[in-house]
Amino acid sequence: MPLSKRSSQIIVWLALSILSLAIFSCSPGGMGTSDPGGTISLTGAGSTFVNPLMQKWLSEYGKLNPKVKIDYQSIGSGGGIKQIQAQTVDFGASDAAMKDDDLKAAPGPIIHIPIVLGAVVVTYNLPSMAKPLHFSPEVIADIFLGKIKSWDDPRLKTDNAGVSLPAAEITVVHRSDGSGTSAVFTDYLSKVSPEWKSKVGAGTSPSWPVGVGGKGNEGVTGQVKQTPNTIGYVELAYAVKNYLPVGVIKNKSGNFVEPSFDAVTAAAAESLATTPEDLRVSITDSGGANTYPISSYVYVLLYKEQKDAVKGKALVDFLWWGIHQGEDYTKDLQYASLPRDIVKRAEAKISLITAGGKPLR
């Protein structure tokens, strides 16, 4: 018996519905994240410390994977932590590991992936100085405490014998925003100065005893570059790019050390034995004759369980590329490569990332 026109329409509609449901069910990302052209978009935010390298990575990775579009906003580590907690970005980035309380405030387990090493440097604007100045730890602490007020202070002269230092007032420049760079710097100061530890302590947004603020590594760099007799702290790449001098700092072994690639990697290597399973570790003031004392990992922060398998897979693949091929771009931008053991441990962390309970790597 032939079907009526109405019955045929119903059968066609049911067939199309079943086909659409089958396609949806097979899609690894459920609703998916690709536009009709197949583009996958990811967003990240956080550390200004890592921004020069991150932008290079995004450019190079985009050439290899033109359908993966990644946007990274350099807003400071504190902002990156808040945004990953709020799930308004796919990944955050921070120069300092998240605190236990921050992790507990997140709606799910967050994994730390170390992606590179960097140096926080003491930079300054003294046009008359031809050679880099030397700084002992207690001198740095007392400058940022406001106890050493002039460039010709006797303790600075002791660190810089034979150097003619000006009788000029020191102006301290610090971060005004929530900053992983500040967390690293104040973590170091808390280790080398009991007074700093008791009065100020370590953190992304400390209560600075003296000085003027600048937003981001960019802001501090700009303040120092534009204003004579200033001193500040920034990630090495910002000082180098802006032709600012960087201090040579006395390390825990009593040696004055420049922030070289090898000296930064040595700081991480000295801390391998005490690096915990979750990879959250401070490597400031590390032992060893040749370590640079204000060194730090930069972490990418992401949820262990990804809501979207398509985006999660793209993010995992980007991070895997970053800790392998991406390391080729570190030295040109003044960062240090990860120790081999940390690369292996980072690989293991990336392999824990899942979507729907299934590994993405």
C-alpha positions, 0 to 999 in steps of 0.5 A, spaced: 500 500 500 503 506 497 505 511 503 501 518 504 505 524 502 504 526 510 507 519 512 513 520 507 515 527 510 515 524 517 519 518 515 524 523 512 524 527 518 525 521 522 531 519 518 534 526 518 534 526 526 537 519 527 543 521 522 544 528 526 543 524 532 549 519 530 553 525 528 553 529 534 554 522 538 560 521 534 563 528 535 568 528 541 566 535 543 559 534 543 556 541 541 563 542 538 568 548 538 569 548 530 566 554 526 564 551 519 571 552 516 573 547 522 577 553 526 578 551 533 579 557 538 582 557 545 583 563 550 589 564 555 591 569 560 596 571 565 603 572 566 606 578 563 613 574 565 612 569 559 608 573 554 614 575 549 615 567 549 608 565 549 606 570 543 612 567 539 609 560 540 602 562 538 605 565 532 610 559 530 604 554 532 599 557 528 603 556 522 604 549 523 596 548 525 592 554 521 586 551 524 588 552 531 587 559 533 590 561 540 589 568 543 593 570 550 592 576 554 598 578 558 594 581 564 598 578 570 599 572 573 594 574 579 589 575 573 590 568 570 589 565 576 582 568 577 580 567 570 582 559 570 578 559 577 572 562 573 573 558 567 573 564 563 579 562 559 581 555 557 588 556 560 592 560 565 599 562 566 603 564 572 610 565 574 608 562 581 604 556 583 597 556 585 596 556 593 592 551 596 587 555 597 586 558 590 586 550 588 580 549 593 576 555 590 577 552 583 571 548 581 575 542 579 582 539 579 587 544 576 594 541 573 600 545 573 604 544 567 611 547 567 613 550 560 619 554 561 624 557 566 626 565 567 629 570 571 627 576 575 632 581 574 634 587 578 634 593 573 635 600 574 637 607 570 643 610 572 646 613 565 653 614 568 654 606 570 658 603 564 658 596 568 653 592 571 652 593 578 653 588 584 647 587 589 648 582 595 641 579 598 640 584 604 642 590 600 636 588 595 631 587 601 633 594 604 632 598 598 625 595 597 624 596 604 626 603 604 632 603 608 637 604 603 635 611 600 641 613 596 645 610 590 652 612 594 650 608 600 656 605 603 653 598 603 652 599 595 659 601 595 662 595 598 658 591 593 661 595 587 668 597 589 671 602 585 665 604 582 663 611 583 656 611 585 652 618 584 649 621 591 642 621 588 635 618 591 633 611 589 626 611 587 623 604 587 619 601 582 614 595 583 608 592 580 601 595 581 597 589 579 597 582 581 603 579 579 607 572 579 613 576 578 612 579 584 611 573 588 617 570 585 621 576 587 618 577 594 619 569 595 626 571 594 626 577 599 623 573 604 628 567 604 634 572 604 631 577 609 628 576 616 625 583 616 622 582 609 619 576 611 616 579 617 614 585 615 612 584 608 612 577 606 611 573 599 605 574 594 602 576 588 600 583 591 604 585 597 603 591 601 610 595 598 613 599 603 616 604 598 616 606 591 611 607 585 607 602 581 607 600 574 602 595 571 605 589 568 612 587 566 611 592 561 609 598 566 615 597 570 620 597 565 617 603 562 617 607 569 625 605 570 627 606 562 624 613 563 626 615 570 633 616 572 635 613 579 630 608 579 630 601 580 625 595 579 624 588 578 622 585 571 623 578 567 629 578 563 627 579 556 623 586 558 630 588 560 634 586 554 629 588 549 629 595 552 636 595 553 636 596 560 642 594 565 641 588 570 644 587 576 649 581 578 646 578 584 650 574 590 647 567 590 647 562 596 654 560 595 656 567 596 658 568 588 656 574 584 652 571 578 649 574 572 642 571 570 644 567 564 641 561 561 645 556 564 645 559 571 637 559 571 637 552 569 642 550 574 637 553 579 632 548 577 636 542 577 639 544 584 631 543 586 629 537 582 630 532 588 625 536 592 620 538 587 613 535 589 609 530 585 604 536 583 611 540 580 609 546 584 616 548 587 619 555 588 627 555 586 629 562 588 635 562 593 637 555 590 644 552 593 649 551 588 655 555 586 653 557 579 645 558 580 642 565 579 638 566 585 631 569 583 629 564 578 622 561 576 618 556 572 612 559 568 606 554 569 600 553 564 594 552 569 588 548 566 583 543 568 584 536 569 578 534 566 576 538 560 569 540 558 570 540 551 574 534 548 575 538 541 578 544 545 582 540 550 585 536 545 588 542 541 590 545 548 594 538 550 597 538 543 599 545 543 602 544 550 606 538 548 609 542 542 611 547 547 615 543 552 618 540 546 619 544 539 617 550 543 623 550 547 627 551 541 625 559 541 627 560 549 634 562 548 633 568 543 627 571 548 632 570 554 628 564 557 632 558 559 630 551 557 627 546 562 631 540 565 630 534 562 627 530 568 622 536 568 620 535 561 619 528 562 614 529 569 611 535 565 609 530 559 606 525 565 602 531 567 599 532 560 597 525 559 593 526 565 588 531 561 582 528 560 575 529 557 569 525 558 574 521 562 578 519 556 585 521 555 587 526 550 594 524 549 
